[in-house]
Amino acid sequence: MNINEELSDKMENKKGISSFESTNKSSKKSLPDWNKIYIDMKVEDMPWYLPELDPDLKDALHDADIHSGIFLDLGTGPGTQAIELSKLGFDVTGVDISNEAIKKASKLSHKVKFIQDDILNSKIHQQFDYIFDRGCFHILDEDKRSIYISQVVKLLNKDGLLFLKCFSDKNSFTGFGPHHFSRKLIESLFDKQFNILQIKESVYQSTSNQQNKTLFIVMKKKIDNI
């Protein structure tokens, strides 16, 4: 069972809640109603919920000796990653397309700036030293990927780093859930705008019982894109 099938099961078990629709690798489906999800479910029940900092991001920051700077948590959802980064001393902004997610996250921390925003039509004018995406990119339709990449480039400072976690093609494809990516596909999508520093095989850590395989990628914005 993948992360979105689990979410679907949880939502179908709640009275009056319709089944969860997600992106499909081979055909387009409407994106979920994120506001409804954050109204109807406890964030602790969401299969992407992780109260501690993502271990892959934690290791990457340690290995690069990064201890300060301006961070954007893209697709912040419950806000846990943004909050944990702020505890480490980073100046953090968390954005999410769901206003309901932002409302809930804002109640958990006064240090993090939480803002409702759509990365495909971002109204954020600030630039950041680092961006973390733990689940936004891999749910986007294929024809939206270039828009995402151009927006992320605009949001990053000179020499800015993008930390990206997405589902790996080593998962069994069920026809349901986030898109799956190979190393080669990641390189073909991001190589023009970024220097890819690391592609690491990992898992999607969460409080959920399943452990989906992922790629954790560290990328540096190319000077040509400043």
MARRODO-315664 format. One line per field, with one value per atom (N, C-alpha, C): residue number from 1; atom name; x, y, z. Coordinates in Angstrom, 1 decimal, decimal comma, padded with zeros to 4 digits. Layout:
N
n = [NUM:...]
atom = [CA:...]
x = [X:...]
y = [Y:...]
z = [Z:...]
END
This chain:
226
n = [1:1:1:2:2:2:3:3:3:4:4:4:5:5:5:6:6:6:7:7:7:8:8:8:9:9:9:10:10:10:11:11:11:12:12:12:13:13:13:14:14:14:15:15:15:16:16:16:17:17:17:18:18:18:19:19:19:20:20:20:21:21:21:22:22:22:23:23:23:24:24:24:25:25:25:26:26:26:27:27:27:28:28:28:29:29:29:30:30:30:31:31:31:32:32:32:33:33:33:34:34:34:35:35:35:36:36:36:37:37:37:38:38:38:39:39:39:40:40:40:41:41:41:42:42:42:43:43:43:44:44:44:45:45:45:46:46:46:47:47:47:48:48:48:49:49:49:50:50:50:51:51:51:52:52:52:53:53:53:54:54:54:55:55:55:56:56:56:57:57:57:58:58:58:59:59:59:60:60:60:61:61:61:62:62:62:63:63:63:64:64:64:65:65:65:66:66:66:67:67:67:68:68:68:69:69:69:70:70:70:71:71:71:72:72:72:73:73:73:74:74:74:75:75:75:76:76:76:77:77:77:78:78:78:79:79:79:80:80:80:81:81:81:82:82:82:83:83:83:84:84:84:85:85:85:86:86:86:87:87:87:88:88:88:89:89:89:90:90:90:91:91:91:92:92:92:93:93:93:94:94:94:95:95:95:96:96:96:97:97:97:98:98:98:99:99:99:100:100:100:101:101:101:102:102:102:103:103:103:104:104:104:105:105:105:106:106:106:107:107:107:108:108:108:109:109:109:110:110:110:111:111:111:112:112:112:113:113:113:114:114:114:115:115:115:116:116:116:117:117:117:118:118:118:119:119:119:120:120:120:121:121:121:122:122:122:123:123:123:124:124:124:125:125:125:126:126:126:127:127:127:128:128:128:129:129:129:130:130:130:131:131:131:132:132:132:133:133:133:134:134:134:135:135:135:136:136:136:137:137:137:138:138:138:139:139:139:140:140:140:141:141:141:142:142:142:143:143:143:144:144:144:145:145:145:146:146:146:147:147:147:148:148:148:149:149:149:150:150:150:151:151:151:152:152:152:153:153:153:154:154:154:155:155:155:156:156:156:157:157:157:158:158:158:159:159:159:160:160:160:161:161:161:162:162:162:163:163:163:164:164:164:165:165:165:166:166:166:167:167:167:168:168:168:169:169:169:170:170:170:171:171:171:172:172:172:173:173:173:174:174:174:175:175:175:176:176:176:177:177:177:178:178:178:179:179:179:180:180:180:181:181:181:182:182:182:183:183:183:184:184:184:185:185:185:186:186:186:187:187:187:188:188:188:189:189:189:190:190:190:191:191:191:192:192:192:193:193:193:194:194:194:195:195:195:196:196:196:197:197:197:198:198:198:199:199:199:200:200:200:201:201:201:202:202:202:203:203:203:204:204:204:205:205:205:206:206:206:207:207:207:208:208:208:209:209:209:210:210:210:211:211:211:212:212:212:213:213:213:214:214:214:215:215:215:216:216:216:217:217:217:218:218:218:219:219:219:220:220:220:221:221:221:222:222:222:223:223:223:224:224:224:225:225:225:226:226:226]
atom = [N:CA:C:N:CA:C:N:CA:C:N:CA:C:N:CA:C:N:CA:C:N:CA:C:N:CA:C:N:CA:C:N:CA:C:N:CA:C:N:CA:C:N:CA:C:N:CA:C:N:CA:C:N:CA:C:N:CA:C:N:CA:C:N:CA:C:N:CA:C:N:CA:C:N:CA:C:N:CA:C:N:CA:C:N:CA:C:N:CA:C:N:CA:C:N:CA:C:N:CA:C:N:CA:C:N:CA:C:N:CA:C:N:CA:C:N:CA:C:N:CA:C:N:CA:C:N:CA:C:N:CA:C:N:CA:C:N:CA:C:N:CA:C:N:CA:C:N:CA:C:N:CA:C:N:CA:C:N:CA:C:N:CA:C:N:CA:C:N:CA:C:N:CA:C:N:CA:C:N:CA:C:N:CA:C:N:CA:C:N:CA:C:N:CA:C:N:CA:C:N:CA:C:N:CA:C:N:CA:C:N:CA:C:N:CA:C:N:CA:C:N:CA:C:N:CA:C:N:CA:C:N:CA:C:N:CA:C:N:CA:C:N:CA:C:N:CA:C:N:CA:C:N:CA:C:N:CA:C:N:CA:C:N:CA:C:N:CA:C:N:CA:C:N:CA:C:N:CA:C:N:CA:C:N:CA:C:N:CA:C:N:CA:C:N:CA:C:N:CA:C:N:CA:C:N:CA:C:N:CA:C:N:CA:C:N:CA:C:N:CA:C:N:CA:C:N:CA:C:N:CA:C:N:CA:C:N:CA:C:N:CA:C:N:CA:C:N:CA:C:N:CA:C:N:CA:C:N:CA:C:N:CA:C:N:CA:C:N:CA:C:N:CA:C:N:CA:C:N:CA:C:N:CA:C:N:CA:C:N:CA:C:N:CA:C:N:CA:C:N:CA:C:N:CA:C:N:CA:C:N:CA:C:N:CA:C:N:CA:C:N:CA:C:N:CA:C:N:CA:C:N:CA:C:N:CA:C:N:CA:C:N:CA:C:N:CA:C:N:CA:C:N:CA:C:N:CA:C:N:CA:C:N:CA:C:N:CA:C:N:CA:C:N:CA:C:N:CA:C:N:CA:C:N:CA:C:N:CA:C:N:CA:C:N:CA:C:N:CA:C:N:CA:C:N:CA:C:N:CA:C:N:CA:C:N:CA:C:N:CA:C:N:CA:C:N:CA:C:N:CA:C:N:CA:C:N:CA:C:N:CA:C:N:CA:C:N:CA:C:N:CA:C:N:CA:C:N:CA:C:N:CA:C:N:CA:C:N:CA:C:N:CA:C:N:CA:C:N:CA:C:N:CA:C:N:CA:C:N:CA:C:N:CA:C:N:CA:C:N:CA:C:N:CA:C:N:CA:C:N:CA:C:N:CA:C:N:CA:C:N:CA:C:N:CA:C:N:CA:C:N:CA:C:N:CA:C:N:CA:C:N:CA:C:N:CA:C:N:CA:C:N:CA:C:N:CA:C:N:CA:C:N:CA:C:N:CA:C:N:CA:C:N:CA:C:N:CA:C:N:CA:C:N:CA:C:N:CA:C:N:CA:C:N:CA:C:N:CA:C:N:CA:C:N:CA:C:N:CA:C:N:CA:C:N:CA:C:N:CA:C:N:CA:C:N:CA:C:N:CA:C:N:CA:C:N:CA:C:N:CA:C:N:CA:C:N:CA:C:N:CA:C:N:CA:C:N:CA:C:N:CA:C:N:CA:C:N:CA:C:N:CA:C:N:CA:C:N:CA:C:N:CA:C:N:CA:C:N:CA:C]
x = [000,9:000,0:000,9:000,6:001,4:000,8:001,5:001,1:-000,3:-000,7:-002,0:-003,1:-002,8:-003,8:-004,1:-003,1:-003,4:-004,3:-004,0:-004,8:-006,2:-006,4:-007,7:-008,5:-007,8:-008,5:-008,9:-008,1:-008,4:-009,6:-009,6:-010,7:-012,0:-011,9:-013,2:-013,8:-012,9:-013,4:-014,1:-014,0:-014,6:-015,9:-016,9:-018,3:-018,4:-019,0:-019,2:-018,1:-016,9:-015,8:-015,6:-015,5:-015,3:-013,9:-013,7:-012,4:-011,4:-010,2:-009,1:-008,6:-008,6:-008,1:-006,7:-005,8:-004,4:-004,0:-002,7:-002,2:-001,9:-001,9:-001,7:-000,5:000,3:001,5:001,2:000,1:-000,2:-001,3:-002,1:-003,2:-003,5:-004,1:-004,3:-005,6:-005,5:-006,7:-006,6:-007,8:-007,8:-007,0:-006,3:-005,6:-006,6:-006,1:-007,0:-007,5:-008,6:-009,0:-008,3:-007,2:-006,3:-007,0:-007,8:-008,5:-009,4:-010,1:-011,0:-010,2:-009,1:-008,3:-007,9:-007,4:-006,9:-008,1:-009,3:-010,4:-010,9:-010,9:-011,6:-010,6:-009,3:-008,4:-007,5:-007,1:-006,1:-004,8:-003,9:-002,6:-001,8:-002,0:-001,2:-001,7:-002,8:-003,3:-002,9:-002,3:-001,9:-000,7:-000,6:000,5:001,8:001,8:003,1:003,6:002,8:003,1:004,4:005,3:006,6:006,9:006,8:007,0:008,5:009,4:010,8:011,3:012,5:013,1:013,4:013,1:013,4:014,9:015,1:016,5:017,5:017,0:017,9:018,3:017,3:017,7:018,6:018,3:019,2:020,6:020,8:022,1:022,8:022,0:022,6:023,1:022,3:022,7:024,0:024,0:025,2:026,5:026,3:027,4:028,0:027,1:027,5:027,8:027,8:028,1:027,2:025,9:025,0:024,2:024,3:023,7:022,8:022,8:022,1:021,7:020,8:020,3:018,8:018,4:016,9:016,4:015,4:014,8:013,4:013,0:011,6:011,3:010,2:009,6:008,5:008,7:007,7:006,7:005,4:004,4:004,5:004,5:004,8:003,8:002,5:001,5:001,3:001,6:001,4:002,4:003,4:004,4:005,5:005,5:006,5:008,0:008,2:009,6:010,0:009,2:009,5:009,8:009,0:009,2:010,5:010,8:012,1:013,3:013,2:014,3:014,5:013,4:013,5:014,1:013,9:014,5:016,1:016,5:018,0:018,6:017,8:018,3:018,1:017,4:017,2:016,0:016,0:014,9:014,0:012,8:012,0:010,7:010,3:009,0:008,4:007,2:006,5:005,3:005,3:004,2:003,4:002,1:001,3:000,1:-000,4:-001,5:-002,8:-002,8:-004,0:-004,0:-005,0:-005,1:-005,4:-006,2:-006,5:-005,2:-004,3:-003,0:-002,3:-002,2:-001,5:-002,1:-003,5:-004,1:-003,7:-003,6:-003,3:-001,8:-000,9:000,5:000,8:000,1:000,4:000,2:-000,7:-001,0:000,1:001,0:002,1:003,4:003,6:004,8:004,7:005,3:005,3:006,7:007,6:008,9:008,9:008,0:008,0:006,9:007,2:006,2:005,5:004,2:003,4:002,6:002,6:001,9:001,2:000,0:-000,7:-000,2:000,3:000,9:000,9:000,8:000,8:002,1:003,0:004,3:004,2:003,1:003,0:002,5:002,2:001,8:002,2:003,4:003,9:003,8:003,3:003,3:004,4:005,3:006,4:007,5:008,0:009,0:010,4:010,4:011,6:012,4:013,7:014,6:015,2:015,5:015,9:017,3:018,0:019,3:019,0:017,9:017,6:016,1:015,8:014,4:014,3:013,3:013,1:011,7:011,6:010,4:010,3:009,4:009,2:008,0:007,4:006,2:005,4:005,8:005,1:005,4:006,6:007,0:006,4:006,5:006,1:004,6:003,7:002,3:001,9:002,8:002,4:002,3:001,4:001,3:002,5:002,8:004,1:004,3:003,2:003,3:003,5:003,5:003,7:005,1:005,9:007,2:008,1:008,1:009,0:008,6:007,3:006,9:007,4:007,3:007,8:009,3:010,1:011,5:011,9:011,2:011,5:011,1:010,0:009,7:010,7:011,1:012,1:013,4:013,8:015,0:014,9:013,7:013,5:013,6:013,1:013,0:014,4:015,3:016,6:017,6:018,4:019,5:020,6:021,6:022,8:023,4:023,8:024,3:023,3:022,0:021,0:020,9:020,5:020,3:018,9:018,5:017,2:017,4:016,7:016,7:015,3:015,3:014,1:013,9:012,8:012,5:011,2:011,4:010,3:010,2:009,1:009,0:009,9:010,5:011,4:010,6:011,2:010,6:010,9:011,5:011,7:010,5:009,6:008,3:007,5:006,7:005,7:004,7:004,5:003,5:002,1:001,2:-000,2:-001,2:-000,8:-001,7:-002,4:-001,8:-002,5:-001,4:-001,4:-000,5:000,5:001,5:002,5:003,3:003,8:004,6:005,9:006,5:007,7:008,8:010,0:011,1:012,4:013,0:014,3:015,4:016,7:017,8:017,9:017,8:017,9:016,9:015,6:014,6:014,9:015,3:015,6:016,7:017,7:018,8:018,4:017,5:017,0:016,2:015,4:014,5:015,3:016,3:016,9:018,3:018,9:020,3:020,6:019,6:019,8:019,9:019,2:019,1:019,9:020,3:020,9:022,1:023,1:024,2:023,7:023,6:023,1:024,2:024,2:025,3:025,1:023,9:023,6:022,3:022,2:021,0:021,1:020,3:020,4:019,2:019,3:018,1:017,7:016,4:016,0:014,6:013,9:012,5:011,8:010,4:009,6:009,3:010,1:009,8:008,6:007,8:006,5:006,1:005,0:004,4:003,5:003,4:002,7:003,4:002,7:003,2:004,1:003,7:004,4:005,7:006,6:007,9:008,1:007,6:007,8:009,2:009,7:011,1:011,1:012,2:012,3:013,7:013,8:015,1:015,2:016,3:016,6:017,7:017,4:018,3:018,7:020,0:020,6:021,1:020,6:020,9:021,3:022,3:022,7:022,4:021,8:021,4:022,6:022,5:023,6:023,8:025,0:025,3:024,6:024,5:023,8:022,4:021,8:020,4:020,2:021,2:021,1:020,4]
y = [-001,2:000,0:001,2:002,2:003,4:004,5:005,6:006,6:007,2:007,3:007,9:006,9:005,6:004,5:004,5:004,6:004,6:005,8:006,9:008,1:007,9:007,3:007,0:006,1:005,1:004,1:004,9:005,7:006,4:007,4:008,0:009,0:008,2:007,1:006,4:005,8:005,6:005,1:006,2:007,4:008,5:008,8:009,0:009,2:010,5:010,4:011,5:012,0:011,3:011,8:010,9:011,5:010,8:010,3:009,4:008,8:009,8:009,6:010,5:010,3:011,4:011,3:011,8:011,2:011,7:011,6:012,1:012,1:010,7:010,4:009,1:009,1:008,2:008,2:008,2:007,5:007,3:008,2:008,7:009,6:010,7:011,8:012,9:012,7:013,0:013,1:014,4:014,8:016,0:015,9:016,9:016,9:016,8:016,4:016,3:017,7:017,7:018,9:019,0:019,7:019,7:020,4:021,4:022,0:021,1:020,3:019,3:018,2:017,8:016,8:017,4:018,7:019,2:019,6:019,8:020,0:018,7:017,6:016,3:015,4:015,6:014,6:015,3:014,6:015,0:014,9:015,9:015,8:014,6:014,2:013,0:011,7:011,7:010,6:010,6:011,7:011,8:011,0:010,2:009,3:009,9:011,3:012,0:012,7:012,5:013,2:012,7:013,6:013,2:014,3:014,0:015,1:015,6:014,7:015,1:015,5:016,1:016,5:015,3:015,4:014,3:013,9:012,6:012,2:012,5:012,4:012,7:014,1:015,0:016,4:016,7:016,1:016,3:015,9:014,8:014,3:015,2:015,7:016,5:017,9:018,4:019,7:019,5:018,4:018,0:017,8:017,1:016,8:018,0:019,0:020,2:021,3:021,0:022,0:023,2:023,0:024,1:024,3:025,5:025,7:026,9:027,7:028,9:029,3:030,2:030,7:030,8:031,1:031,3:030,1:029,5:028,2:028,4:027,8:027,7:026,2:025,9:024,6:024,6:023,9:024,0:022,8:023,2:022,1:021,7:022,7:022,5:021,6:021,6:020,7:021,0:020,0:020,1:021,1:021,5:022,5:021,9:020,6:020,0:020,2:020,1:020,2:021,7:022,6:024,0:024,3:023,8:024,1:023,5:022,3:021,6:022,4:022,9:023,7:025,0:025,6:026,8:026,6:025,4:025,0:024,9:024,6:024,5:025,9:026,9:028,3:028,9:028,2:028,7:029,7:030,7:031,6:030,9:030,5:029,6:030,2:030,0:030,2:028,9:028,6:027,4:027,8:027,3:027,6:026,3:026,5:025,3:025,9:025,1:025,5:025,5:024,7:024,6:025,7:026,5:027,5:026,9:025,8:025,1:024,5:024,0:023,5:024,6:025,8:026,9:027,4:027,4:027,8:026,9:025,6:024,7:024,8:024,9:025,0:026,3:027,4:028,7:028,7:027,8:027,7:027,0:026,4:025,5:026,3:027,4:028,1:029,6:030,5:031,9:032,3:031,3:031,6:031,5:030,5:030,3:031,2:031,7:032,5:031,5:031,2:030,3:031,1:030,8:031,5:030,6:030,9:030,1:030,6:029,6:030,0:028,7:029,0:027,9:028,1:027,1:027,1:027,3:026,9:027,1:028,5:029,3:030,7:031,4:031,3:031,8:033,4:033,9:035,3:035,7:034,7:035,0:035,7:036,8:037,6:037,5:037,0:036,8:035,7:035,7:034,6:033,9:032,7:031,8:031,1:030,8:030,1:028,6:028,1:026,7:026,5:025,5:025,1:023,6:023,2:021,7:021,4:020,3:019,8:018,4:018,0:016,6:015,9:016,5:015,8:016,6:017,8:018,7:018,3:018,2:018,0:016,8:015,7:014,4:014,2:015,1:015,0:015,9:016,7:017,6:016,8:017,3:016,7:016,9:016,1:016,1:017,5:018,1:019,3:020,5:020,3:021,4:021,4:020,4:020,3:021,4:021,9:023,0:024,3:024,5:025,7:025,6:024,4:024,3:024,6:024,1:024,3:025,7:026,4:027,8:028,7:028,3:029,0:028,8:027,6:027,3:028,0:028,1:028,8:030,3:030,9:032,3:032,5:031,5:031,7:031,4:030,9:030,6:031,7:032,0:032,9:032,3:033,2:032,7:031,5:030,5:029,3:028,5:028,9:028,3:026,8:026,1:024,6:024,2:023,2:022,6:021,1:020,9:019,5:018,9:017,9:017,3:015,9:015,5:014,1:013,7:012,6:012,2:010,7:010,2:008,7:008,2:007,0:006,4:005,4:005,2:004,2:002,8:002,6:001,3:000,8:001,7:001,3:000,6:-000,4:-001,0:000,0:000,2:001,2:000,6:001,3:000,8:001,5:002,6:003,4:004,4:004,6:005,5:006,1:007,4:008,1:008,9:009,4:010,3:009,7:010,5:010,0:009,4:008,5:007,8:008,3:008,5:009,1:008,2:008,1:007,4:008,5:008,1:009,0:009,7:008,9:009,5:010,6:010,3:011,3:012,6:012,4:013,6:014,4:013,8:014,5:015,2:014,6:015,2:016,4:016,4:017,5:018,7:018,4:019,5:019,9:019,1:019,4:020,7:021,3:022,6:023,7:023,6:024,7:024,5:023,2:022,9:022,0:022,1:021,1:020,1:018,9:017,8:017,3:017,5:017,2:015,8:015,3:014,0:013,5:012,2:011,5:010,2:010,2:009,1:008,3:007,0:006,1:006,1:006,3:006,4:005,8:006,2:005,8:007,1:007,0:008,1:007,9:008,5:008,3:009,0:008,3:008,9:008,0:008,4:007,6:006,5:006,5:005,4:004,1:003,0:001,7:001,3:002,0:001,6:002,5:002,0:002,7:002,7:003,8:003,9:004,3:003,7:004,0:005,4:006,2:007,5:007,8:008,9:009,5:010,8:011,0:012,3:012,9:014,1:014,8:016,2:016,4:017,8:018,4:019,6:020,3:021,8:022,3:023,7:024,5:025,6:026,5:026,9:026,8:027,1:028,6:029,1:030,5:031,2:030,4:031,0:031,4:030,9:031,1:032,2:032,9:034,0:035,2]
z = [000,0:000,0:000,0:-000,9:-000,9:-000,1:000,1:001,0:000,7:-000,5:-000,9:-000,8:-001,0:-000,8:000,6:001,5:002,9:003,3:002,8:003,0:002,6:001,4:000,9:001,8:002,3:003,2:004,5:005,0:006,2:006,0:004,9:004,6:004,4:003,7:003,4:004,7:005,7:006,9:007,8:007,3:008,1:007,4:008,3:007,8:006,9:005,8:004,9:004,2:004,2:003,4:002,2:001,1:-000,2:-000,3:-001,3:-001,5:-002,0:-001,8:-002,1:-003,5:-004,3:-005,7:-005,7:-006,5:-006,6:-008,0:-008,2:-009,6:-009,9:-011,2:-011,8:-012,8:-012,7:-013,6:-015,1:-015,4:-016,8:-017,3:-016,4:-016,8:-015,7:-016,2:-015,3:-014,5:-013,2:-012,3:-011,6:-011,1:-010,3:-009,0:-008,6:-007,4:-006,2:-005,1:-003,9:-003,5:-002,8:-002,1:-000,8:-000,8:000,3:001,5:001,3:002,4:003,1:002,3:002,9:003,7:003,2:003,9:005,3:005,3:006,6:007,5:007,0:007,9:008,5:007,6:008,0:008,8:008,7:009,3:010,3:011,3:012,2:011,5:011,7:010,9:011,3:012,6:013,0:012,3:011,7:011,0:009,5:009,0:007,6:007,4:006,3:006,1:005,9:005,6:005,4:006,7:007,8:009,0:009,7:010,0:010,6:011,6:012,9:013,9:014,0:013,7:013,8:012,4:012,4:011,1:010,3:009,0:008,0:008,2:008,4:008,7:007,5:006,3:005,1:005,1:005,4:005,4:006,6:007,7:008,9:008,6:007,9:007,6:006,5:005,6:004,5:005,1:006,0:006,7:007,5:008,2:009,0:008,1:007,0:006,2:005,5:005,2:004,5:005,5:006,8:007,9:007,8:007,5:007,4:008,7:009,3:010,6:010,7:009,6:009,6:008,2:008,1:006,8:006,7:005,5:005,3:004,5:005,1:004,6:004,2:003,0:002,6:002,7:003,4:003,5:002,5:001,4:000,3:000,4:000,5:000,8:002,3:003,1:004,5:005,2:004,7:005,4:006,8:007,7:009,1:009,8:009,0:009,5:010,3:010,5:011,4:011,0:009,7:009,2:009,3:009,0:009,2:010,6:011,5:013,0:013,5:013,0:013,5:012,9:011,7:011,1:011,9:012,4:013,1:014,5:015,1:016,3:016,2:015,0:014,7:014,5:014,4:014,3:012,9:012,0:010,7:010,7:009,8:009,6:008,5:009,0:008,1:007,7:006,5:005,9:005,5:005,8:005,4:004,5:003,3:002,4:002,0:001,8:001,4:000,6:-000,4:-001,2:-000,4:000,7:001,6:002,7:002,6:003,7:005,0:005,0:006,2:006,9:006,1:006,6:007,2:006,6:007,1:008,4:008,5:009,8:010,9:010,7:011,7:012,1:011,1:011,3:012,1:011,8:012,4:013,9:014,3:015,8:016,6:015,8:016,5:016,7:016,0:016,2:015,8:016,6:016,3:015,7:015,6:015,0:013,5:013,0:011,5:010,9:009,7:009,0:008,1:008,3:007,5:006,5:005,2:004,2:003,2:002,9:001,8:000,5:-000,3:-001,6:-002,5:-003,8:-004,9:-005,6:-005,5:-006,1:-007,7:-008,3:-009,7:-010,1:-009,1:-009,4:-008,1:-007,7:-006,4:-006,4:-005,2:-005,0:-004,0:-003,7:-002,8:-003,5:-003,0:-003,7:-003,0:-001,8:-001,1:-001,7:-001,5:-002,0:-000,7:-000,9:000,2:-000,1:001,0:000,8:000,5:001,1:001,0:000,8:000,0:-000,1:000,2:000,9:001,2:000,7:-000,2:-000,7:-000,4:000,5:000,9:000,4:-000,7:-001,2:-002,1:-002,5:-003,4:-004,9:-005,3:-006,7:-007,3:-006,5:-007,1:-007,2:-006,8:-007,0:-008,2:-008,8:-009,9:-011,2:-012,0:-013,4:-014,1:-015,1:-015,8:-016,5:-017,0:-017,8:-016,9:-015,6:-014,6:-014,0:-014,4:-013,8:-014,2:-015,4:-015,8:-015,1:-014,9:-014,1:-012,7:-012,1:-010,7:-010,7:-011,6:-011,6:-011,8:-012,7:-012,9:-011,7:-011,0:-009,8:-008,7:-008,5:-007,5:-007,7:-009,0:-009,4:-008,9:-009,2:-008,8:-007,3:-006,6:-005,1:-004,4:-005,1:-004,5:-004,7:-003,7:-003,7:-004,6:-004,9:-005,5:-004,7:-005,4:-004,7:-003,8:-004,0:-003,2:-003,4:-002,4:-002,4:-002,4:-003,2:-003,2:-002,6:-001,6:-001,0:-001,4:-002,2:-002,8:-002,4:-001,9:-001,7:-002,5:-003,3:-004,1:-004,2:-004,6:-004,7:-005,8:-005,6:-006,5:-007,4:-008,6:-009,5:-009,0:-007,9:-007,4:-006,5:-006,3:-005,8:-006,8:-006,4:-007,4:-007,7:-009,0:-009,5:-009,4:-008,7:-008,5:-009,3:-010,0:-010,8:-009,9:-008,7:-007,7:-006,9:-006,7:-005,8:-006,6:-005,9:-006,5:-007,7:-008,5:-009,6:-009,1:-009,8:-009,4:-010,3:-009,7:-010,5:-010,4:-011,6:-011,6:-011,5:-011,2:-011,2:-012,6:-013,6:-015,0:-015,2:-014,8:-015,0:-014,2:-013,0:-012,2:-012,8:-013,3:-014,0:-015,2:-016,0:-017,2:-017,0:-015,8:-015,5:-014,9:-014,1:-013,3:-013,7:-014,6:-015,0:-015,6:-016,3:-017,0:-016,0:-014,9:-013,9:-012,7:-012,4:-011,2:-011,4:-010,5:-010,4:-009,3:-009,7:-008,8:-008,0:-006,7:-005,8:-005,3:-005,1:-004,5:-004,9:-005,2:-005,4:-004,5:-003,5:-002,5:-002,4:-002,4:-002,2:-000,8:-000,5:000,9:001,0:002,1:002,2:002,7:002,6:003,1:004,5:005,4:006,8:007,3:008,1:008,6:009,8:010,4:011,4:010,9:009,6:008,9:009,0:008,7:008,8:007,5:006,4:005,2:005,0:004,2:004,0:002,5:001,8:000,4:000,1:-001,0:-001,4:-002,1:-001,8:-002,3:-002,9:-003,5:-003,9:-003,1:-002,4:-001,7:-002,5:-003,1:-004,0:-003,4:-003,5:-003,1:-004,4:-004,7:-005,9:-005,6:-006,4:-006,2:-007,4:-007,2:-008,3:-009,2:-010,5:-011,3:-011,4:-011,6:-011,6:-012,8:-013,9:-015,1:-014,8:-013,8:-013,5:-012,4:-012,1:-011,1:-011,6]
END
